[in-house]
Each structure stands twice: as C-alpha cells, then as structure tokens.
Amino acid sequence: MFISKEVQPSATLKFSQKAREKVAGGETIYSLGLGEPDFNPPSLLIDKVYEAAKAGFNKYGNSMGLDSLRLHIANKLQKENDILCEKDDICITFGAKQALIIALMAVLQPGDEVINISPCYVSYIPQVKIAEPKAVIKNIDLSPGDFSLDFEALKSAVSAKTKCIILNSPNNPTGKVFSRAEYDLLIGLVKDSKIYLISDEIYEYLNFGNVPMVSPGAYKEVAESVFTINGFSKAFGMTGWRIGYMTVPKDQRRNIGTLVQHMNTNVTSFVQKGLEGVYDIDRSFLVDYNDHLRRMAEHITDELNAAGLQVVKPQGGLFCFVNISAKGLKSDDFATLLLEKQNVAVTPGIAFGANWDDYVRISFAGKEEEIRLGIEGIRNFVL
Ligand SMILES: Cc1ncc(COP(=O)(O)O)c(C=O)c1O
C-alpha cells in the first residue's frame, strides 16, 4: 500500500508512551495529554451490554447497524439537533473515528480538494490521505486571537474541486464552539454547491461555555450533503467500547453500505444492543462533568495567562490550546522538556497543524488534583 508522508504515528500516543515509561520507572506523571474522560460508563449501560451478550446478541448483524439503535439515534438527532433523518440514514461505526474515514473513503476521488480547519484532530489529515492519497488538503487556520472561523480564508479556499469540508465543534484542540453566526456564513457559502460537510460532533455534550451547539445538518439548504458524525466515547466514558455513528447523505448510502460490509461486517452486536436506549438514561452525571470541565478550563486559563502564556478560555470539549511563544521553545521541545523536568505530559501543537508550533494542547479530562498539580508544574517550568 502507498502510504503518504502525512500519515505518521500519532503524536498524542508518542507522548503517552514516554509517560508510561516514566511511570514504570516509579515516577508520578501528571497526565494532561490524552482526551479521555476518567469516569466509567454508567453502570446501567454496562449491565445492558452484559445482558445483551447473555441474551444472544453475539452473532453477525446488519452492517449498517442494529435497527433499534439506529432508530433511537435518528430520534435523538431529530429531537436534539433538529436534523431531519430516519433510521435508514444512520450507520453505526467503530467510533466516530471510523465514521470519519469511511465518509472520506466514500466521497473522495483523486484530485479532489478537502478543506480542513486547522488546528485539527490529529487523525483528519492522515485519514484523508489514507482514504485518497491523491486528495489535496487545503488547510484554513482558525483566527489565533479567539479561534473563530476565518470566513474570508474559507471563501478563498473553496473551488470547483472542493469535495468536502471537515468541521469539528466543540473543537479539539482549541475548545472553540462554532456559533450560529459562523455556521450561517459557512452554509451560505456552500449551499448551492455539491460540497459535503463532514461534521464531527463527538464533543457535543461537553459544552460548558455560553455558545449553544449547532449542527450544520439542521440547515435544510445543505441537509442532503452533511455527514453528522457522533458517538459515545467522550460523553459516556466509553472510549474503549469503540462505537459511534454517522448520518449518511442519500446519494452516499450505497457507497457507505458497501464499505462497511467489506470492512466490518457489523459493529459488536451486544454493544449495539446495550446502547439501544442510551439517550434516554439519566444524564445528570454530565452536568457534574461539565461543571468540572468549566472549573478546570477557568483554572488553567487564569493560571497560565498569569504565568505569561496566552490562553483563550475553551467553550467546550476537553482541551485548552495554549500559546507558549513566551517560553521561546518550539512545541515538541516544550513538551519533551516539560515531561523530563516536571513530569507533566502535554501534546505539542505541531501535532494539530503545521502552523501551530507555538502551542501545546492541555487536556483537562482527568482528575482535578492531577490537573492542578500539572498546571503548577507548567508554571514552574515557564516562570
Ligand atoms: C475530534 C475528535 N473526533 C473523533 C475522535 C474519536 O472518537 P471515537 O472514540 O468515537 O472514535 C476524537 C478522539 O479523540 C476526537 O478528538
């Protein structure tokens, strides 16, 4: 297989490996690297998965997903996101990550242009290049001052060859939640084209700022060209269960159906069955978790701004994207030295886009005590 140079081992995993080595050597590491909530899935869901396995949901199933789960998801999308869809528009995947790559594989042809908003989730660029090595990626930088969408840059990047735009809100790594006004401009730009919007909404329920969640799939003008991608990893503490989903535009149903048949057969049957009523369970634990995220986001912003770094307070998700230029180190060196000297693991900004080498990403997904000690370590490192 031809593998493009853009397809490199994940930088987030490289640092977690180094951190693990230190732990094995008996040291305490303050891990602000990975975006993984540290709570367990609600026990009700664990019980349901267990019961599903005992009840016989252990066989092959429909490759687009279990009908009852697809119906449940379609109802959620209609009710909560204002997306007009039905069961047959939903495809269950091994995480949002797999939905992303399958959507890209389905739509991309050699020479197609993909607009990617940078900084971005570490897998987007490798996934585009795995899906179609001859796709051309046009990166549009978010405005460094407040991480807003640079509409003029976006407008000038759109061409007759643009096949899709990848969107992610709440955003990894900046914590930006795109506003309705930003979406209005974006939708106005693409509404008369055949450009697909691939909207990664995996952090939907981790939204603690004052900007309401907007799904581009809710805009009727473009609804037929939107892949709404979501999953359960982040909100329900089940990153290892590997289950997510997407809405599939009608003209891509055949492509997607064929891809999942040959790639997966189906997503684990008893996990799908166990999640059948997932959006109906008591979600008060998310109120508490969002409260934790809000407090941690404030703490990190205040402490690091006071230490001379520049932090835009995140509005959602699990991360702060911190400008480290005051320290005069590039992001990989900053992260390497920080781990060595203060035992704090963060992720270098360069992992999220070529123009973001003056940044590091700090995750506040974990325990308060660990985050506070980690931030103290960063302050000691920069002051
Ligand atoms: C923006 C973004 N999309 C997708 C994923 C992957 O989600 P999942 O665990 O559902 O595959 C992540 C995980 O870190 C992410 O940050």
The ligand as a MOL file (V3000), in Angstrom:
LIG
                    3D

  0  0  0     0  0            999 V3000
M  V30 BEGIN CTAB
M  V30 COUNTS 16 16 0 0 0
M  V30 BEGIN ATOM
M  V30 1 C -12.3330 15.4700 17.2800 0
M  V30 2 C -12.3690 14.0060 17.5130 0
M  V30 3 N -13.0830 13.2310 16.6900 0
M  V30 4 C -13.1380 11.9000 16.8520 0
M  V30 5 C -12.4780 11.2810 17.8740 0
M  V30 6 C -12.5750 9.7970 18.0170 0
M  V30 7 O -13.7660 9.4620 18.6890 0
M  V30 8 P -14.1850 7.9470 18.8730 0
M  V30 9 O -13.5990 7.4620 20.1540 0
M  V30 10 O -15.6770 7.9720 18.9050 0
M  V30 11 O -13.6630 7.1960 17.7090 0
M  V30 12 C -11.7190 12.0410 18.7710 0
M  V30 13 C -10.9610 11.3900 19.8480 0
M  V30 14 O -10.0960 11.9360 20.4770 0
M  V30 15 C -11.6700 13.4400 18.5870 0
M  V30 16 O -10.9630 14.2280 19.3990 0
M  V30 END ATOM
M  V30 BEGIN BOND
M  V30 1 1 1 2
M  V30 2 1 2 3
M  V30 3 2 2 15
M  V30 4 2 3 4
M  V30 5 1 4 5
M  V30 6 1 5 6
M  V30 7 2 5 12
M  V30 8 1 6 7
M  V30 9 1 7 8
M  V30 10 2 8 9
M  V30 11 1 8 10
M  V30 12 1 8 11
M  V30 13 1 12 13
M  V30 14 1 12 15
M  V30 15 2 13 14
M  V30 16 1 15 16
M  V30 END BOND
M  V30 END CTAB
M  END
